Amino acid sequence: LLRSSNDKVQRQAAGALANLTVNPKNKVKLVQAGGLAPMVTLLRSGSDKVKEHAAGAMRNLSMNPELEADMLREGSLAPLISLLSSPEIKIQLQAAVALRNLS
């Protein structure tokens, strides 16, 4: 679903993952299942709502220090930094917290 070209599908999938990654066990499972790469893609190319949800999921993932190397390896740093310039404050906030957690 994360790889769908349909914005509504992407929005719902990213939102579901943002919610699921609140649970620490789901964070590790998401990364193990290969969900990190499509989330990074959504940080770059989705609509603002998709980016907000994807950045929220990345914020949640970044709270687990064991996942930091995986997040950096998948290229999450550059799109998160880019989102700091978003005109949407909610996107900026999610990205800023994720970056703070990764620092």
TIKOL-155074 format. One record per residue (C-alpha): residue in three letters; chain; x, y, z. Coordinates in nm, 3 decimals, always signed. Layout:
<node><r>ALA</r><c>A</c><east>X</east><north>Y</north><up>Z</up></node>
...
% end
This chain:
<node><r>LEU</r><c>A</c><east>+0.000</east><north>+0.000</north><up>+0.000</up></node>
<node><r>LEU</r><c>A</c><east>+0.288</east><north>+0.238</north><up>+0.068</up></node>
<node><r>ARG</r><c>A</c><east>+0.403</east><north>+0.196</north><up>-0.291</up></node>
<node><r>SER</r><c>A</c><east>+0.063</east><north>+0.280</north><up>-0.437</up></node>
<node><r>SER</r><c>A</c><east>+0.049</east><north>+0.580</north><up>-0.670</up></node>
<node><r>ASN</r><c>A</c><east>-0.292</east><north>+0.673</north><up>-0.528</up></node>
<node><r>ASP</r><c>A</c><east>-0.263</east><north>+0.961</north><up>-0.281</up></node>
<node><r>LYS</r><c>A</c><east>-0.558</east><north>+0.846</north><up>-0.071</up></node>
<node><r>VAL</r><c>A</c><east>-0.412</east><north>+0.496</north><up>-0.036</up></node>
<node><r>GLN</r><c>A</c><east>-0.070</east><north>+0.639</north><up>+0.054</up></node>
<node><r>ARG</r><c>A</c><east>-0.228</east><north>+0.872</north><up>+0.309</up></node>
<node><r>GLN</r><c>A</c><east>-0.420</east><north>+0.591</north><up>+0.478</up></node>
<node><r>ALA</r><c>A</c><east>-0.122</east><north>+0.353</north><up>+0.476</up></node>
<node><r>ALA</r><c>A</c><east>+0.119</east><north>+0.613</north><up>+0.613</up></node>
<node><r>GLY</r><c>A</c><east>-0.136</east><north>+0.714</north><up>+0.877</up></node>
<node><r>ALA</r><c>A</c><east>-0.183</east><north>+0.353</north><up>+0.984</up></node>
<node><r>LEU</r><c>A</c><east>+0.193</east><north>+0.307</north><up>+1.017</up></node>
<node><r>ALA</r><c>A</c><east>+0.225</east><north>+0.628</north><up>+1.216</up></node>
<node><r>ASN</r><c>A</c><east>-0.033</east><north>+0.485</north><up>+1.457</up></node>
<node><r>LEU</r><c>A</c><east>+0.118</east><north>+0.137</north><up>+1.464</up></node>
<node><r>THR</r><c>A</c><east>+0.468</east><north>+0.263</north><up>+1.533</up></node>
<node><r>VAL</r><c>A</c><east>+0.359</east><north>+0.410</north><up>+1.863</up></node>
<node><r>ASN</r><c>A</c><east>+0.396</east><north>+0.053</north><up>+1.993</up></node>
<node><r>PRO</r><c>A</c><east>+0.767</east><north>-0.033</north><up>+2.047</up></node>
<node><r>LYS</r><c>A</c><east>+0.726</east><north>-0.391</north><up>+1.919</up></node>
<node><r>ASN</r><c>A</c><east>+0.571</east><north>-0.266</north><up>+1.596</up></node>
<node><r>LYS</r><c>A</c><east>+0.865</east><north>-0.034</north><up>+1.533</up></node>
<node><r>VAL</r><c>A</c><east>+1.108</east><north>-0.323</north><up>+1.506</up></node>
<node><r>LYS</r><c>A</c><east>+0.862</east><north>-0.534</north><up>+1.305</up></node>
<node><r>LEU</r><c>A</c><east>+0.811</east><north>-0.254</north><up>+1.052</up></node>
<node><r>VAL</r><c>A</c><east>+1.185</east><north>-0.223</north><up>+0.993</up></node>
<node><r>GLN</r><c>A</c><east>+1.232</east><north>-0.602</north><up>+0.976</up></node>
<node><r>ALA</r><c>A</c><east>+0.949</east><north>-0.625</north><up>+0.721</up></node>
<node><r>GLY</r><c>A</c><east>+1.120</east><north>-0.374</north><up>+0.489</up></node>
<node><r>GLY</r><c>A</c><east>+0.879</east><north>-0.089</north><up>+0.556</up></node>
<node><r>LEU</r><c>A</c><east>+1.144</east><north>+0.174</north><up>+0.610</up></node>
<node><r>ALA</r><c>A</c><east>+1.244</east><north>+0.230</north><up>+0.245</up></node>
<node><r>PRO</r><c>A</c><east>+0.889</east><north>+0.303</north><up>+0.122</up></node>
<node><r>MET</r><c>A</c><east>+0.836</east><north>+0.538</north><up>+0.418</up></node>
<node><r>VAL</r><c>A</c><east>+1.148</east><north>+0.733</north><up>+0.320</up></node>
<node><r>THR</r><c>A</c><east>+1.014</east><north>+0.755</north><up>-0.036</up></node>
<node><r>LEU</r><c>A</c><east>+0.688</east><north>+0.902</north><up>+0.093</up></node>
<node><r>LEU</r><c>A</c><east>+0.884</east><north>+1.168</north><up>+0.281</up></node>
<node><r>ARG</r><c>A</c><east>+1.007</east><north>+1.289</north><up>-0.057</up></node>
<node><r>SER</r><c>A</c><east>+0.716</east><north>+1.247</north><up>-0.290</up></node>
<node><r>GLY</r><c>A</c><east>+0.380</east><north>+1.229</north><up>-0.117</up></node>
<node><r>SER</r><c>A</c><east>+0.120</east><north>+1.498</north><up>-0.067</up></node>
<node><r>ASP</r><c>A</c><east>+0.150</east><north>+1.715</north><up>+0.242</up></node>
<node><r>LYS</r><c>A</c><east>-0.080</east><north>+1.484</north><up>+0.440</up></node>
<node><r>VAL</r><c>A</c><east>+0.120</east><north>+1.179</north><up>+0.330</up></node>
<node><r>LYS</r><c>A</c><east>+0.444</east><north>+1.354</north><up>+0.428</up></node>
<node><r>GLU</r><c>A</c><east>+0.295</east><north>+1.445</north><up>+0.765</up></node>
<node><r>HIS</r><c>A</c><east>+0.198</east><north>+1.084</north><up>+0.839</up></node>
<node><r>ALA</r><c>A</c><east>+0.526</east><north>+0.944</north><up>+0.706</up></node>
<node><r>ALA</r><c>A</c><east>+0.725</east><north>+1.194</north><up>+0.914</up></node>
<node><r>GLY</r><c>A</c><east>+0.513</east><north>+1.099</north><up>+1.215</up></node>
<node><r>ALA</r><c>A</c><east>+0.600</east><north>+0.734</north><up>+1.164</up></node>
<node><r>MET</r><c>A</c><east>+0.967</east><north>+0.828</north><up>+1.132</up></node>
<node><r>ARG</r><c>A</c><east>+0.939</east><north>+1.031</north><up>+1.452</up></node>
<node><r>ASN</r><c>A</c><east>+0.799</east><north>+0.725</north><up>+1.628</up></node>
<node><r>LEU</r><c>A</c><east>+1.068</east><north>+0.497</north><up>+1.485</up></node>
<node><r>SER</r><c>A</c><east>+1.341</east><north>+0.743</north><up>+1.584</up></node>
<node><r>MET</r><c>A</c><east>+1.247</east><north>+0.702</north><up>+1.949</up></node>
<node><r>ASN</r><c>A</c><east>+1.410</east><north>+0.356</north><up>+1.939</up></node>
<node><r>PRO</r><c>A</c><east>+1.790</east><north>+0.407</north><up>+1.942</up></node>
<node><r>GLU</r><c>A</c><east>+1.840</east><north>+0.055</north><up>+1.806</up></node>
<node><r>LEU</r><c>A</c><east>+1.674</east><north>+0.161</north><up>+1.479</up></node>
<node><r>GLU</r><c>A</c><east>+1.887</east><north>+0.471</north><up>+1.425</up></node>
<node><r>ALA</r><c>A</c><east>+2.143</east><north>+0.297</north><up>+1.202</up></node>
<node><r>ASP</r><c>A</c><east>+1.866</east><north>+0.143</north><up>+0.989</up></node>
<node><r>MET</r><c>A</c><east>+1.698</east><north>+0.480</north><up>+0.948</up></node>
<node><r>LEU</r><c>A</c><east>+2.020</east><north>+0.648</north><up>+0.844</up></node>
<node><r>ARG</r><c>A</c><east>+2.115</east><north>+0.363</north><up>+0.610</up></node>
<node><r>GLU</r><c>A</c><east>+1.779</east><north>+0.392</north><up>+0.433</up></node>
<node><r>GLY</r><c>A</c><east>+1.842</east><north>+0.761</north><up>+0.369</up></node>
<node><r>SER</r><c>A</c><east>+1.594</east><north>+0.922</north><up>+0.605</up></node>
<node><r>LEU</r><c>A</c><east>+1.818</east><north>+1.212</north><up>+0.706</up></node>
<node><r>ALA</r><c>A</c><east>+1.807</east><north>+1.422</north><up>+0.386</up></node>
<node><r>PRO</r><c>A</c><east>+1.428</east><north>+1.412</north><up>+0.337</up></node>
<node><r>LEU</r><c>A</c><east>+1.368</east><north>+1.487</north><up>+0.705</up></node>
<node><r>ILE</r><c>A</c><east>+1.598</east><north>+1.791</north><up>+0.682</up></node>
<node><r>SER</r><c>A</c><east>+1.417</east><north>+1.900</north><up>+0.367</up></node>
<node><r>LEU</r><c>A</c><east>+1.080</east><north>+1.878</north><up>+0.545</up></node>
<node><r>LEU</r><c>A</c><east>+1.196</east><north>+2.143</north><up>+0.792</up></node>
<node><r>SER</r><c>A</c><east>+1.132</east><north>+2.391</north><up>+0.508</up></node>
<node><r>SER</r><c>A</c><east>+0.776</east><north>+2.274</north><up>+0.451</up></node>
<node><r>PRO</r><c>A</c><east>+0.509</east><north>+2.544</north><up>+0.467</up></node>
<node><r>GLU</r><c>A</c><east>+0.309</east><north>+2.307</north><up>+0.688</up></node>
<node><r>ILE</r><c>A</c><east>+0.395</east><north>+2.343</north><up>+1.057</up></node>
<node><r>LYS</r><c>A</c><east>+0.276</east><north>+1.989</north><up>+1.140</up></node>
<node><r>ILE</r><c>A</c><east>+0.524</east><north>+1.846</north><up>+0.890</up></node>
<node><r>GLN</r><c>A</c><east>+0.803</east><north>+2.064</north><up>+1.027</up></node>
<node><r>LEU</r><c>A</c><east>+0.726</east><north>+1.948</north><up>+1.380</up></node>
<node><r>GLN</r><c>A</c><east>+0.727</east><north>+1.577</north><up>+1.295</up></node>
<node><r>ALA</r><c>A</c><east>+1.053</east><north>+1.611</north><up>+1.103</up></node>
<node><r>ALA</r><c>A</c><east>+1.218</east><north>+1.821</north><up>+1.375</up></node>
<node><r>VAL</r><c>A</c><east>+1.134</east><north>+1.571</north><up>+1.648</up></node>
<node><r>ALA</r><c>A</c><east>+1.260</east><north>+1.280</north><up>+1.436</up></node>
<node><r>LEU</r><c>A</c><east>+1.585</east><north>+1.464</north><up>+1.370</up></node>
<node><r>ARG</r><c>A</c><east>+1.624</east><north>+1.553</north><up>+1.738</up></node>
<node><r>ASN</r><c>A</c><east>+1.579</east><north>+1.187</north><up>+1.829</up></node>
<node><r>LEU</r><c>A</c><east>+1.836</east><north>+1.082</north><up>+1.569</up></node>
<node><r>SER</r><c>A</c><east>+2.095</east><north>+1.331</north><up>+1.692</up></node>
% end
